[in-house]
């Protein structure tokens, strides 16, 4: 049993040391691109860690292509950080100036304390501005002269994987699509990317396994990815690489693949070299990772309506419909919005909905439907208990009706003339 599940049990200390001493090192494109985002000390430490492997380095063609495609964008984005920082300091200075003038307007505010406070705050703002300017001056102008690019090209010269052929691309697209639908890691979280870019992670992984099988060597993969199609996350804690990746690596390549996030790789590499670890470098890496994760999380939606069909129900006062919704990451609740047809006339509509199809492991749900004045129906789906909705396809049926609103409208109308009650005539008079 131990031999069968060796991929799951993991490498022992002796095997890990042997892989570090004799295996290949390969880098994801994001590790190379992040070198332009780090400060000088972090960049120097990572270059030192990679250089420790000497000629035992190799770069997948897909990682190289992604690096070349995104390099200019990352350089410009990194340069923009300084202008953003200067703008933030200017905003701080303006806000302080406004607050200072307000304080001066308070008659009982002691002038001596106000002036002392002003001197200290202005000195702190000036200090921050000087630090930003110094960092900007020291930052290389990579678009003009790029020693980092020269180092990358030299390091991986003659150690680059082959590009896939047109025939291979047919299978890559087919396999990549089926893996995404089945949520087989890695890469299924990139399904929103354009064209063949959504297969990038899968293609790189495929190239790594094929190379390990061909050269019959274990590989150390370093990636800045923190998405859950690479890492097993339980209760918010990263346990390690996805078990599916480790099993596939063992079956396809017959070799051990060690996967590290950049910060952990740097810690292990400097310890192996015998160099002193500067914790500021680790902090710098984690800050860059956090910024990228926040940007990606904000950019990607958890919910995507894949299709919606509406049709008239019992008449023009009622509409029925079905919405198919894809959940892209685990969530406790989600909202899907679809347009009613026709879009007008539903201001007072009453709506109801129900979840009729979901993944087998999805929890029971409560569904609330509300209609907006703009002719859209919002379908709010909440998990019952403490469970989460797993990624997958969900089908919701809904209805909207203005029948009751019409009935209420009739009830509120004043009675017609011949229906009004006539006062009784006085006795003895002619009626």
Secondary structure in CASP SS format (residue, H / E / C, confidence):
PFRMAT SS
TARGET T0000
AUTHOR 0000-0000-0000
METHOD secondary structure of the structure
MODEL  1
X C 1.00
X C 1.00
X C 1.00
X C 1.00
X C 1.00
X H 1.00
X H 1.00
X H 1.00
X H 1.00
X C 1.00
X C 1.00
X C 1.00
X H 1.00
X H 1.00
X H 1.00
X H 1.00
X H 1.00
X H 1.00
X H 1.00
X H 1.00
X H 1.00
X H 1.00
X C 1.00
X E 1.00
X E 1.00
X E 1.00
X E 1.00
X C 1.00
X H 1.00
X H 1.00
X H 1.00
X H 1.00
X H 1.00
X H 1.00
X C 1.00
X C 1.00
X C 1.00
X C 1.00
X C 1.00
X H 1.00
X H 1.00
X H 1.00
X H 1.00
X H 1.00
X H 1.00
X H 1.00
X H 1.00
X H 1.00
X H 1.00
X H 1.00
X H 1.00
X C 1.00
X C 1.00
X C 1.00
X C 1.00
X C 1.00
X E 1.00
X C 1.00
X E 1.00
X C 1.00
X H 1.00
X H 1.00
X H 1.00
X H 1.00
X H 1.00
X H 1.00
X H 1.00
X H 1.00
X H 1.00
X H 1.00
X H 1.00
X H 1.00
X H 1.00
X H 1.00
X H 1.00
X H 1.00
X H 1.00
X H 1.00
X H 1.00
X H 1.00
X H 1.00
X H 1.00
X H 1.00
X H 1.00
X H 1.00
X H 1.00
X H 1.00
X H 1.00
X H 1.00
X H 1.00
X H 1.00
X H 1.00
X H 1.00
X H 1.00
X H 1.00
X H 1.00
X H 1.00
X H 1.00
X H 1.00
X H 1.00
X H 1.00
X H 1.00
X H 1.00
X H 1.00
X C 1.00
X C 1.00
X C 1.00
X C 1.00
X C 1.00
X C 1.00
X H 1.00
X H 1.00
X H 1.00
X H 1.00
X H 1.00
X H 1.00
X H 1.00
X H 1.00
X H 1.00
X H 1.00
X H 1.00
X H 1.00
X H 1.00
X H 1.00
X H 1.00
X H 1.00
X H 1.00
X H 1.00
X H 1.00
X H 1.00
X H 1.00
X H 1.00
X H 1.00
X H 1.00
X H 1.00
X H 1.00
X H 1.00
X H 1.00
X C 1.00
X C 1.00
X C 1.00
X C 1.00
X C 1.00
X C 1.00
X C 1.00
X C 1.00
X H 1.00
X H 1.00
X H 1.00
X H 1.00
X H 1.00
X H 1.00
X H 1.00
X H 1.00
X H 1.00
X C 1.00
X C 1.00
X C 1.00
X C 1.00
X E 1.00
X C 1.00
X C 1.00
X C 1.00
X C 1.00
X C 1.00
X H 1.00
X H 1.00
X H 1.00
X H 1.00
X H 1.00
X H 1.00
X H 1.00
X H 1.00
X H 1.00
X H 1.00
X H 1.00
X H 1.00
X H 1.00
X H 1.00
X H 1.00
X H 1.00
X H 1.00
X C 1.00
X C 1.00
X C 1.00
X C 1.00
X C 1.00
X H 1.00
X H 1.00
X H 1.00
X C 1.00
X C 1.00
X C 1.00
X C 1.00
X H 1.00
X H 1.00
X H 1.00
X H 1.00
X H 1.00
X H 1.00
X H 1.00
X H 1.00
X H 1.00
X H 1.00
X H 1.00
X H 1.00
X H 1.00
X H 1.00
X H 1.00
X H 1.00
X H 1.00
X H 1.00
X H 1.00
X H 1.00
X H 1.00
X C 1.00
X C 1.00
X C 1.00
X E 1.00
X E 1.00
X E 1.00
X E 1.00
X E 1.00
X C 1.00
X C 1.00
X C 1.00
X C 1.00
X C 1.00
X C 1.00
X C 1.00
X E 1.00
X E 1.00
X E 1.00
X E 1.00
X C 1.00
X C 1.00
X E 1.00
X E 1.00
X E 1.00
X E 1.00
X E 1.00
X C 1.00
X H 1.00
X H 1.00
X H 1.00
X H 1.00
X H 1.00
X H 1.00
X H 1.00
X H 1.00
X H 1.00
X H 1.00
X H 1.00
X C 1.00
X C 1.00
X C 1.00
X E 1.00
X E 1.00
X E 1.00
X E 1.00
X E 1.00
X H 1.00
X H 1.00
X H 1.00
X H 1.00
X H 1.00
X H 1.00
X H 1.00
X H 1.00
X H 1.00
X H 1.00
X H 1.00
X H 1.00
X C 1.00
X C 1.00
X C 1.00
X C 1.00
X C 1.00
X H 1.00
X H 1.00
X H 1.00
X H 1.00
X H 1.00
X H 1.00
X H 1.00
X H 1.00
X H 1.00
X H 1.00
X H 1.00
X H 1.00
X H 1.00
X H 1.00
X H 1.00
X H 1.00
X H 1.00
X H 1.00
X H 1.00
X H 1.00
X H 1.00
X C 1.00
X C 1.00
X C 1.00
X E 1.00
X E 1.00
X E 1.00
X E 1.00
X E 1.00
X E 1.00
X E 1.00
X E 1.00
X E 1.00
X E 1.00
X C 1.00
X C 1.00
X C 1.00
X C 1.00
X C 1.00
X E 1.00
X E 1.00
X E 1.00
X E 1.00
X E 1.00
X E 1.00
X E 1.00
X E 1.00
X E 1.00
X E 1.00
X C 1.00
X C 1.00
X C 1.00
X E 1.00
X C 1.00
X E 1.00
X E 1.00
X E 1.00
X E 1.00
X E 1.00
X E 1.00
X E 1.00
X C 1.00
X C 1.00
X C 1.00
X C 1.00
X C 1.00
X C 1.00
X C 1.00
X C 1.00
X C 1.00
X C 1.00
X E 1.00
X E 1.00
X E 1.00
X E 1.00
X E 1.00
X E 1.00
X E 1.00
X E 1.00
X C 1.00
X C 1.00
X C 1.00
X C 1.00
X C 1.00
X C 1.00
X C 1.00
X E 1.00
X E 1.00
X E 1.00
X E 1.00
X E 1.00
X E 1.00
X E 1.00
X C 1.00
X C 1.00
X C 1.00
X C 1.00
X E 1.00
X E 1.00
X E 1.00
X E 1.00
X E 1.00
X E 1.00
X E 1.00
X E 1.00
X C 1.00
X C 1.00
X C 1.00
X C 1.00
X C 1.00
X E 1.00
X C 1.00
X C 1.00
X E 1.00
X E 1.00
X E 1.00
X E 1.00
X E 1.00
X E 1.00
X E 1.00
X E 1.00
X E 1.00
X E 1.00
X C 1.00
X H 1.00
X H 1.00
X H 1.00
X H 1.00
X H 1.00
X H 1.00
X H 1.00
X H 1.00
X H 1.00
X C 1.00
X C 1.00
X C 1.00
X C 1.00
X C 1.00
X H 1.00
X H 1.00
X H 1.00
X C 1.00
X C 1.00
X C 1.00
X C 1.00
X C 1.00
X C 1.00
X C 1.00
X C 1.00
X C 1.00
X C 1.00
X C 1.00
X C 1.00
END
